[in-house]
Amino acid sequence: MDQLTLAQARSWIDATASVIAENAPHLSELDQAIGDGDHGANMTRGFTAVVKKLTDGAKTDDLGGLFKLVGMTLLSSVGGASGPLYGGFFLDLGKQCAGKQTLDAQALTAVLESGLNDIKRRGKAEIGDKTMVDALTPAIEAMKAASHDVTSATRAAAETARDAATKTAPLLARKGRASYLGERSIGHEDPGANSMALLLGALAGVCHE
Amino acid sequence: MIGIVLVSHSKALAVAIRELVLQMVGQDFPVVVAAGVGDDHLEIGTDAVHIAEVLQPFCDGDGAVVLMDLGSAVLSAQTALELLDAEGVADIADKIRLCPAPIVEAAVAAAVQAKAGATLDAVADEARMALAAKEAQLGIEDSAPAIPAPTGGEPARTLDIVIENPHGLHARPAANLVQLVSRFQSDIRLTNLTSGRGPTSARSLTGVGLLQARKGDMVRFSVQGFDEETALQRLRELAATRFGEGEDTIPVARSAETRPDVPPSGGAAGVAASEGIAIGRPLRLAAALTEPADYPPGTPDDERRRLDDALRRVADEIGHSATDGGDAAKIFAAQALMLSDPILVEAAHARIAQGQVSALAAWRAESASVAGSYAAMEDEYLRARAADLRDIAVRVARVLAGETQTTKISPNPPAILLTDELLPSEAMACDPQTVLGVLARAGSPTAHAAIIMRTLGIPMVVGAKSIDPEALAAVSVLAIDGATGEVWADPESVVLSEIERRRGAALAERAAFEKARHDPAVTLDGCGVEVLANVGNAADATAARENGAEGVGLLRTEFLYLTRTEMPTEDQQTQALAAVLANLGPGPVVIRTPDIGADKPLAFMASAEEHNPFLGVRGLRLSFRHPGFFASNLRAILRAGLETDVWIMFPMVTSPEEMSQARDFAETAHRDLEKGGVPHRWPVKLGMMVEVPAAALMAERFARQADFFSIGTNDLTQYILAAERGNGDLESLQDAVHPAVLRAIRAICDRASEACCHLSVCGDAASDPLAAALLIGSGVRSLSVRPNQVAAIKAQIRRVSTVTLRELADKARQCDNSVEVRQLAREVLADRLHQIP
């Protein structure tokens, strides 16, 4: 597959909403270990609000409009720090995609990288801080290395992110609520890296069909 | 004015902080909540879009300091600024400051500075310094703000003042000081001469707080500048009012500390705590009450559960008592907090976990230890809380031992109770018929028990350290004077007859005054005036009945809503109203639908920030915007009023169609109840407050829609004279006897009488004998007054004739201001004026 279309992007959001809802208990369990235990509930609330807006017929004429709507909705409904982070991420995607109906693999990679930079800037996080950045950064590297079709690029991203999320366990948290735990944060996977992996997994899923 | 925006994960938290701030700087201060997430922002989290919406008006206005709790609150606030920027809002950087200071301390410090008219940077700086006072208090030095040495020129003028505020220059008086100081150009510094702290700028709340000026400390103001003369004068005036705390503080001048142990002639001495003279046999309170007995412990798990159940049960009972809004409610709310204090509860849990101990024994030991540490505090106010804790501990112990609530304390034959310290729940249990008085070795007039005894009218002397309870219990006659703190044991017959004479005189005075309280109030020329009571809770209802009110001219329902964080259900409203109605005697009861908004915002109902809340969405205006809530209020009134002659009154009615719309709401409420087969009262009279000048000016248009009018003199005065009720600078314009207001009242009386529309006055003016006389002279024949003023107002009415009063009112309307009116009234009424307040 050469292009991610508006319809697929819409399916991506729907798929993310369901996979987040399915995995909410798991995400919250991870968050209970090193945070305030609400990541699953927060993300579910956010994406449920997004899907409701879309099914209620919010107008999204292009990828830019779609992602902007997702971003604004997440900002106002997630509640935790992932609200501004994922919200800002999608707003940035929206800005990059203004007026666009499709993205090829290269453009998709560039757009996601820009979103990653927004997360890093906003959260003041670097790789190794035990955050969603630890899942998204290697995923984008993997996309760059993969062949120039959307199906294999997103599959590479999803697999790498899944793996990277697991590898956040031995890291020492330096950002957010988890950083209060210091050494005790070691040994638990980061919930944000996990939700990011789910998001990229959902993307690979719709690009595979 | 610079505003404050509170960004928090929790709306409840932010609303509570907002309340703290408003308490400090007044209800009109722009402090806005941007907190919570989800529907109505009731879930925990932050919402960047919401924050941006809240911030936007401040970008167009004077700007705001944003205070945030933690984590996503900071991220969301930053994101909100980006959203505003993306929307092209100008001046964001100049108008908005995200401030890293701790949210509670900073909110208070920043608000005071902002209210004083400081710039955005100055407000933000003050907020950042907000931790300094706490650091200094905890002995973490290095935090005192240094101020530069005074510049040259004329030497500063000084003013030395001894702090008389019971709790020192604490936050509220300090805030009043800072606000006053900010009006002057002069350099004003403050030094605590007693402790050597300072000098500090008197413009900084934090600086003033750091001086830790306690009661008895001498402080020095150094004032230098062209307006120093006026500044010194105003400072002197403010200090004379105890920095604005003068009236609403319970006096502790005769505290246990300052009273010598040396007995005066006649007997031992104590501290006056509740007025009145008691003569009778002494009885140890302990003899009337028994300590609950311990029992064999179960497993640690069982005992822990038993303790938690007992704590929950007592907390529920307290929660129940705490809803009636009176003084007692505040006491119980403070006690409820103690029940969930982790230091106490966890210590008791730990003791239980060690095994072999009952929940009762563990609880008793730990609560005694915590109460002991309160009792050892230096601060008298904190020490007084030891009694609260002991009291709540006994309640929990009784539940643990399977006993029910404290039974009535009713000695037979009647007696004066002797105790170490009277606990609040014991005070509540005292039967005023048989408990002649109370003499306690410890306690203070500011303790909750003393407040309750004053309400019950039982004389009490506390802090009588020098007495020996065992010896005293053996005497045959004990006498106490709760107004002077005097105590006599087995007084000689000469002394006893003097005490009896004193008591007789006091009782006769009161009796003459109260004897006629249940008789109708008729003027000298035979004109009857109805005297009703204003009631705000169940205690008022009892007082209204006992003081001879002929009905209730205003039942405020705000108590149902103001203290709640969640909207009460229709059933809850019905029950709370029914409880108040049950305490009332016969006669009509005018129930006003919630007058919310303005100075009485609700925690559970989002309201837009208003520049001028008294001119904003309040009263009926607010009710119309929340039709579901309004309908539940009306249904609750109709249901609760099944057995009562209930009238429904709407506040803040401005145009006639509002009155008819409100009628429609009431009729719908009736139809809905009827459809559901719910018993309720119908028909009822439907009327309105006349407090908006529009309603006063065109009263005849409303008389077609309303069955009755009640004039709210406080608001009518504030709106006619364009002088806000709470503004201390405008006192001369807050008097309802102003000729302009009297003219309006006269006009309303005429229109109401032409339309045969019942008219009453329920504002504060009706409770003031002088103003009441002018109201009657203006044609008013029904007054609704504070419950404890019923007898006094009736007495006033009986001393005058309507002919005199009509002439007086006619002349008063021709005066230029309220001062002239009062002077005129005093001349005309002279000795016929009852107890001028």
Boltz contact constraints between the chains, C-beta under 6 A:
constraints:
  - contact:
      token1: [A, 75]
      token2: [B, 48]
      max_distance: 6.0
  - contact:
      token1: [A, 75]
      token2: [B, 49]
      max_distance: 6.0
  - contact:
      token1: [A, 76]
      token2: [B, 47]
      max_distance: 6.0
  - contact:
      token1: [A, 76]
      token2: [B, 49]
      max_distance: 6.0
  - contact:
      token1: [A, 79]
      token2: [B, 37]
      max_distance: 6.0
  - contact:
      token1: [A, 79]
      token2: [B, 45]
      max_distance: 6.0
  - contact:
      token1: [A, 80]
      token2: [B, 45]
      max_distance: 6.0
  - contact:
      token1: [A, 80]
      token2: [B, 72]
      max_distance: 6.0
  - contact:
      token1: [A, 81]
      token2: [B, 71]
      max_distance: 6.0
  - contact:
      token1: [A, 81]
      token2: [B, 72]
      max_distance: 6.0
  - contact:
      token1: [A, 81]
      token2: [B, 75]
      max_distance: 6.0
  - contact:
      token1: [A, 84]
      token2: [B, 48]
      max_distance: 6.0
  - contact:
      token1: [A, 84]
      token2: [B, 75]
      max_distance: 6.0
  - contact:
      token1: [A, 84]
      token2: [B, 76]
      max_distance: 6.0
  - contact:
      token1: [A, 84]
      token2: [B, 79]
      max_distance: 6.0
  - contact:
      token1: [A, 88]
      token2: [B, 79]
      max_distance: 6.0
  - contact:
      token1: [A, 177]
      token2: [B, 71]
      max_distance: 6.0
